[in-house]
């Protein structure tokens, strides 16, 4: 389901945070073949995922900003539609979220392959690209309109090491054992199928060294001006990652409003 920017902002319950002007709506473009998931593989994956419903339930009460489905006790939030793309590029985001500090804390190597899942317009993707000049950034989103925006921003900024990837709600379409770091910023809590996505992310990480950087607003802090359904606690994140075979390696609490949680597969 898609929401316009003003509706999504109200759903988040943002208080005292600046917003960008205008709404970015991009037309869909034909994607290069390498960015489209294999249909045969996708069908097999979907068949596997449909059969596993463990952890999911429909329960009350239902938060109006959620989809009505709970996963391991947490109600899944509505996803932000492409109509709200200007929120991702809003003036003041760097200061509000401490994005420069976040990128520093990732401790990337120049040759790393990074997947930015829920990349949107590429706010983080193009900054990550500068950190991995000899590597690559796979900018994953499930909305063709966001992929179109990524393609246009890539062309405009003349960046060569960012590759937009069209994923699905159950599969980010990443090659197995190929990614050094997966970054998910304020998006995981909106995944319709967090268990399936978690498993696919785990498969994509390089054995032994691959990391998942999960960034979510701190549920433990009532002063963070975001509605509860758009926040996540460390304990909830650990529980959900444990369900897909991931363990917490580090918790970094230097960001103004968010957890930076680093997970690895044993």
N, C-alpha and C positions, 0 to 999 in steps of 0.2 A: 504494500500500500504506500502511496506517495503523499507527502505533505508539503504545502507551500512553506516558505521560510517563516512567515509570521506565525503560522500555526505551530511549527516545530519549535520555534523559540518559546512560545507559551508553554508547550508541553515540557520543555526542559525546566521551566520555571526560572529562567535566567534573571538575576537581579543585579542591576548596577554594572552590567557588562556591555561594552560598546559593540555595535553591529556595523557591518559593511553596508554600503549603499548599493541598491539595485539587486536584481536577481539574475543569475547567469543561467540561461537555458540554451543548451547547445543541440544542434541537430545531430542525428546519428550518422556515422560514417562507416563504410565497409572496413573491417579490421583485417590486418595481415593474417595470413593463414596460421602463423605460429602463435598468435594470441588467442585463437579459438580452441576450446577444448575438443578433443577427439570424441566424436559422437558415440563410437562403439565403447570406448572406455567410460564415457560419461553414463551410458545406459547401464553398464555393469556396476558402476559405483552407486547409481541411484537404486538399483535393485538391492544392493547390500544395505544401503542406508534405511530404506523403507522398512526392512524387516526388524531393525533394532530400534525399539521405542523406549528402552530402559532410561529412567531418569526424567522422562517427560510426563506431565499430567496437566489436565485442565482442572482448575480449582478456583474457589472463591476465597477472599474477595478479589475482584478484578480491578486493577488500576486502569483508569481510562487512557493512560498513556502507554499501556502495554497491549500485547497481542492476545492475552488470555491464556497463554501456555506458560507453564512453570517448568523450569529445568533445575533439578536438584534443590528445590525450594525457592528458587529465584524466578520472578516473573520476567519474561523477555520483553524488552521495550520495542516500540515501533521504530522502524528504520527511518532515517532521514532521506527524503527523496531528493532527486537532483535539483528540484526547484529551490532548495535551500543552499545551493553551492556557495553563495556569497558569504554565508556564515563561516565557511572554512577559510576564506581569505580575508576575514574581517580585520580592520585596523585595530591594533592593540592585542592581537592574539599572542604574539611573541612574548609580550610582557606578562599577560594574564596567565599563560600556561608555562612560562619559562622554557620555551621551545629550544633556545640555544643551549641551555643547560641540559636539557633532555638529550640532544644530539651528542653533546660532549660525554655524557654518562654512558652512552652506548659503546664507546671505546672501539670504534670500527677500524679495521685495517684497510689500506688502499685497494686491496684486491678482493674484498668481501663481495659476496652476492647477497643482496638484501631484498626481502619481499615486504612491501608496504601494503598491507591488506586493509581494504576500506580506504583506498588512497584518495578517492574523490577527485578533486581538480589537480592534485599533486603538490599540495602545500608542503608536505614532508618529503615527497619523492625527489623533488628537484634540489632540496637541501641535502638529502642523503647522497645524491649523485656527486656532489662536490667532495664528500667524505670518502668516496670509493672511486677515484678517478680511473683506476685500473680494473675495477669490478663492474657490477651491474646492479641496477635497481629494477625489480619487477613490481610495477605499480598495478595492484589488483583491485578491481571493483566489479560489482555485479550489474551496474546500470550502464547500458550502452551510451547514454548521454554523458556520464562522467568519463567514460573512455574517450569519447569524442573531445571533451574538454582537455583531457590529458594529452591527446594527440596534438591539439592546437597549441597548448602551452609548450609542449616539447619542440614543436616547429618554431614557435616564436622565440624561445630561449636558446635555440640551437644546441640542445643537449643531446648527446649521442648515446649515453649509457643508461637511459631510462626506457624500459619497454612496457607499454600498457598491456595488461592481461585481463581479458573478460572472464571472470569466474562465475560460479553459481552459488546458491545459498547453501550448498552442501560441500562444495569443492572449489578451492582457490586456483585449481589448474596449475599447480607447481610440480616440477619434476621431482621424483623421489631422491632423497639424499643429496640435494643440490644447493641448499640455502644455508648461509652462515648465520643470518639473523632474520627473523620474522618480526616486524613491528606492527602492532595494532593499537592505534590511538583513538580512544573514546568510541570504539565501534563494536568491540566484542559483545557488549551487553545488548546489542541490537541484532546479533546473529539469530536468525530463525532456527538454525540447527547447530547449536554450539558443540554438541558431541561429535557430529560428523565433521564439522570444520576443524575441531581440535585434533581429531585423528588424522585428517589430511595434512594439517600443519606439521604434526609430529613426523609423518612419513617424509615430508619435504626437507626437514632439517638434516644437516650433515651429521653422521654418527660421531658421537664423542664431543664435538665442538659446537654444534648448532644450538642457537638460543632463540627463545621466544621472549620478546619484550612487550609485556602487556601494560598499557597505560590506561588507567581508569580513574575517574573522580573518586575521592576518598569518601566511602560511605560512613566511616567512623567519625567524620568531622562535620557536625551540623552547620558550621559556618560557611562551608562550601556552597555557593548559591545555585545549586542544581537540584532538581527534584530527585527523591530517593531512588526511583526506578532507573535513573540514568547514572547511578553511582554503583560502586562495587567495593566490598570489604576484602581485606587480605584473606580472611578465612574462607570466604565464598570462592574467591579465585583459586585458592589452593585446592579446595574440594573439587572444583570443576576440572582443573588441570590434572589432578590425580586420577580422575575418571577416565582420562585418555592416556595415562601413562607418563605424565610429566611431573617433575618435582621442582619446587621452588629453590633456586640457587642463590638469589639475592633479592632484597627489598630495599629500594632506594627511595628515601622520603625527602629529597631536597627540592622537589618541585613545589610551586606555590599551592596547588590544589589537587594534584593527582598522585596516585601511587605509580611508581615504575617498578614492575615486578618482572624479574628475569627467571624464566623456566628453562629446564633442560630435560632431555629424555635420558634416563639412566643408561 
